[in-house]
């Protein structure tokens, strides 16, 4: 039996297969390799945690940034919208840089920049300065998001089992820590520069230390050369996953951007308006912590389908809820439904493009930002026109569209997928 099967979409596979051998007979270097992969897994998990904390610490203090620079709501929205747009450019650059230098070097270089650029936000006073700083932040953010997922999927391939959800659980922990620090700093009237200097002084050195143990370029399968004239990353098979990624982040932005507004305008909550997003984050963390066990037990395809149905049910409860308590149940269910879909989409992208999985991941990452850019104004516009109950119906319908696209998570077909699942779950 092969040690890995590159066609298995359950997350047990990777972009390249390990040569045939008896799984019970280690190679001469197996101990060293396994130790290196274990170190890389812990390091990349730390990278995800740092990324979540750095991003949350920045965006959770948007009102403080707005006050510092004297921005109106429209100007703030415009300036903040620059970040995902430029992050898309950073993701494209990362694809090219990774081919030349490897994802380890790109991630190791870009992540400290993400950690430290918010310090510039706290130092600046002019809008053009803020825009320039956020442009640097966006470029490095896109490079980190792309290369970090390349490392995560490569580690999953080396381990021969689903582990990618665990990285996103670490991101959720970091996001909650970063948001907690930002909320506490805001409550205590801590200046932006002080908070960002403290968080940068912690996260940037941690990112540098973690980077020492990322998978080196030689440990990641190189892109296979094309001998038949076909593209290394076929858009035909990647586009369904791009659509899924867009829908996931559209749904996520509906909660993160409009959850508190929904609590205020629809449920008329006097306090605890941040509860919808907090519960959503908590259940995402729990779901991601358990997600890999589900993939190993049932496979990626059933988990994706169950996640889409669960997310749609969560939106339905939110829409129908007569009071805030019921709506909070809906947001909790939403976290369970959406939690595993992003990591599984990246893993599936690598499987659909075994010649160049890193390029597939970088391109999929673009649709992360597309979902946010489309979702935030779309839900807001529908909310203004027809109310926020109607607005939440938009992501509900789109999440259900994942169901007919789910076959992209099993590129060799469901029958093949089911036949492989037992092999991978026994390792």
Number of C-alpha atoms within 10 A of each C-alpha: 10 13 21 26 22 21 26 29 35 30 34 33 28 30 31 24 18 15 10 10 12 11 12 8 8 10 12 8 8 11 11 11 14 13 11 16 21 17 17 22 25 15 21 27 23 22 29 28 25 30 28 23 27 29 20 21 27 22 15 18 17 14 13 18 20 16 10 18 18 14 15 11 10 9 13 17 13 12 17 18 16 17 23 24 19 21 28 27 18 26 28 20 18 30 23 14 16 22 15 12 13 24 29 22 19 23 29 22 17 23 28 24 19 27 30 21 22 26 21 19 24 20 15 17 14 12 17 12 15 20 18 15 18 26 22 18 28 25 25 29 30 30 31 29 25 33 31 27 25 29 26 26 33 28 25 22 29 24 20 23 24 29 25 29 27 24 25 27 26 24 24 27 21 24 25 21 19 25 23 16 19 25 16 13 17 17 9 9 10 15 14 23 16 14 21 25 18 13 22 21 15 14 23 19 13 18 27 17 15 20 24 15 19 28 25 17 17 8 15 21 19 17 17 13 11 11 8 6 7 8 13 18 21 14 15 9 14 21 16 20 27 24 19 26 26 27 27 28 26 28 26 24 21 25 25 18 17 21 25 19 20 26 23 17 12 18 18 13 15 8 9 11 18 14 17 28 22 21 19 26 24 18 22 26 26 15 22 29 20 15 28 25 17 17 27 22 16 16 27 31 23 16 21 26 20 16 25 26 19 21 28 26 20 24 28 20 19 28 21 12 18 12 14 20 12 16 25 23 17 26 28 25 24 32 29 25 27 28 29 29 24 22 23 27 27 29 33 31 32 31 31 27 23 23 22 24 29 34 27 28 28 29 24 25 27 24 22 25 23 20 23 24 20 15 24 21 16 17 25 19 14 17 18 12 11 11 16 22 19 14 22 24 18 18 25 21 14 19 26 19 17 24 17 10 16 21 18 24 30 22 19 15 14 16 9 14 20 17 11 19 21 14 17 23 18 9 14
